[in-house]
């Protein structure tokens, strides 16, 4: 390219253009608060920044899942706590009914109360949170059991879905967060018969013994009630562990969110103080450059004539 400018003029214009770019970039960072306006501003930082943003979104989803799991675990824990108290009452009624001096009317009265306990236990198996049945496993839109006095265990199963839900831990891995009603209230042996700690069966045996005015059968039902109560305590311990793991995972996710925010800010946000100082320095340098240029001697052909 041909030019009529001398070397010093070209250098001056180059320097001015460089200072103007610095001034424009500093002004953009001050006004926007961001280091990058477009990907080309810092191409080496784009991939790491996108990765951090994806990790932030994932962590936010985990936090949302943990909040929901916490609500579910607390509701399950409350239901099980009430169920354990109900079994304690059933044990008291069984002990009273096993007393040989109690008359028929007395056992019928106890049987009526046991019926009420059975109704409540079925209601506990149908515990819901936001329209979801907590103990219905992977089919949580329907209850697992309904009351049925004609059934050998006092209930009829409506579905048998496993609980395969697992909660992702932001620190790594995942953990089971729930149990299905079958594993809580209706335990079975390998042949499909009610186990010794079957909650529904234990309550129903007590009711039937009292309604039959059978003191011996009532006494024999107490062992099943104790086994069922111990089983419910074990299930509650499971949910206690779940609540602790959720709390630990939530704490980690909260700390990780702050870490991600800081890392994203470090890559994305401008140093406003530094940018403002850069703008001031660039403006000062431009003024100085123009002042120095103005003081340079100017000669032309007319300076050498007559």
Secondary structure in CASP SS format (residue, H / E / C, confidence):
PFRMAT SS
TARGET T0000
AUTHOR 0000-0000-0000
METHOD secondary structure of the structure
MODEL  1
X C 1.00
X C 1.00
X C 1.00
X C 1.00
X C 1.00
X C 1.00
X H 1.00
X H 1.00
X H 1.00
X H 1.00
X H 1.00
X H 1.00
X H 1.00
X H 1.00
X H 1.00
X H 1.00
X H 1.00
X H 1.00
X H 1.00
X H 1.00
X H 1.00
X H 1.00
X H 1.00
X H 1.00
X H 1.00
X H 1.00
X H 1.00
X H 1.00
X H 1.00
X H 1.00
X H 1.00
X H 1.00
X C 1.00
X E 1.00
X C 1.00
X C 1.00
X C 1.00
X C 1.00
X H 1.00
X H 1.00
X H 1.00
X H 1.00
X H 1.00
X H 1.00
X H 1.00
X H 1.00
X H 1.00
X H 1.00
X H 1.00
X H 1.00
X H 1.00
X H 1.00
X H 1.00
X H 1.00
X H 1.00
X H 1.00
X H 1.00
X H 1.00
X H 1.00
X H 1.00
X H 1.00
X H 1.00
X H 1.00
X H 1.00
X H 1.00
X H 1.00
X H 1.00
X H 1.00
X H 1.00
X H 1.00
X H 1.00
X H 1.00
X H 1.00
X H 1.00
X H 1.00
X H 1.00
X H 1.00
X H 1.00
X H 1.00
X H 1.00
X H 1.00
X H 1.00
X H 1.00
X H 1.00
X H 1.00
X H 1.00
X H 1.00
X H 1.00
X H 1.00
X H 1.00
X H 1.00
X H 1.00
X H 1.00
X H 1.00
X H 1.00
X H 1.00
X H 1.00
X C 1.00
X C 1.00
X C 1.00
X C 1.00
X C 1.00
X C 1.00
X H 1.00
X H 1.00
X H 1.00
X H 1.00
X H 1.00
X H 1.00
X H 1.00
X H 1.00
X H 1.00
X H 1.00
X H 1.00
X H 1.00
X H 1.00
X H 1.00
X H 1.00
X H 1.00
X H 1.00
X H 1.00
X H 1.00
X H 1.00
X H 1.00
X H 1.00
X C 1.00
X C 1.00
X E 1.00
X E 1.00
X C 1.00
X C 1.00
X E 1.00
X E 1.00
X C 1.00
X C 1.00
X C 1.00
X C 1.00
X C 1.00
X C 1.00
X C 1.00
X C 1.00
X C 1.00
X C 1.00
X C 1.00
X E 1.00
X E 1.00
X E 1.00
X C 1.00
X C 1.00
X C 1.00
X C 1.00
X C 1.00
X C 1.00
X C 1.00
X E 1.00
X E 1.00
X E 1.00
X C 1.00
X C 1.00
X C 1.00
X C 1.00
X C 1.00
X C 1.00
X C 1.00
X C 1.00
X E 1.00
X E 1.00
X E 1.00
X C 1.00
X C 1.00
X C 1.00
X C 1.00
X C 1.00
X E 1.00
X E 1.00
X E 1.00
X C 1.00
X C 1.00
X C 1.00
X C 1.00
X H 1.00
X H 1.00
X H 1.00
X H 1.00
X H 1.00
X C 1.00
X C 1.00
X E 1.00
X C 1.00
X C 1.00
X C 1.00
X C 1.00
X C 1.00
X E 1.00
X C 1.00
X C 1.00
X C 1.00
X C 1.00
X H 1.00
X H 1.00
X H 1.00
X H 1.00
X H 1.00
X H 1.00
X H 1.00
X H 1.00
X H 1.00
X H 1.00
X H 1.00
X H 1.00
X H 1.00
X C 1.00
X C 1.00
X C 1.00
X H 1.00
X H 1.00
X H 1.00
X H 1.00
X H 1.00
X H 1.00
X H 1.00
X H 1.00
X H 1.00
X H 1.00
X H 1.00
X H 1.00
X H 1.00
X H 1.00
X H 1.00
X H 1.00
X H 1.00
X H 1.00
X H 1.00
X H 1.00
X H 1.00
X H 1.00
X H 1.00
X H 1.00
X H 1.00
X H 1.00
X H 1.00
X H 1.00
X H 1.00
X H 1.00
X H 1.00
X H 1.00
X H 1.00
X H 1.00
X H 1.00
X H 1.00
X H 1.00
X H 1.00
X H 1.00
X H 1.00
X H 1.00
X H 1.00
X H 1.00
X H 1.00
X H 1.00
X H 1.00
X H 1.00
X H 1.00
X H 1.00
X H 1.00
X H 1.00
X H 1.00
X H 1.00
X H 1.00
X E 1.00
X C 1.00
X C 1.00
X H 1.00
X H 1.00
X H 1.00
X H 1.00
X H 1.00
X H 1.00
X H 1.00
X H 1.00
X H 1.00
X H 1.00
X H 1.00
X H 1.00
X H 1.00
X H 1.00
X H 1.00
X H 1.00
X H 1.00
X H 1.00
X H 1.00
X H 1.00
X H 1.00
X H 1.00
X H 1.00
X H 1.00
X C 1.00
X C 1.00
X C 1.00
X C 1.00
X C 1.00
X H 1.00
X H 1.00
X H 1.00
X H 1.00
X C 1.00
X C 1.00
END
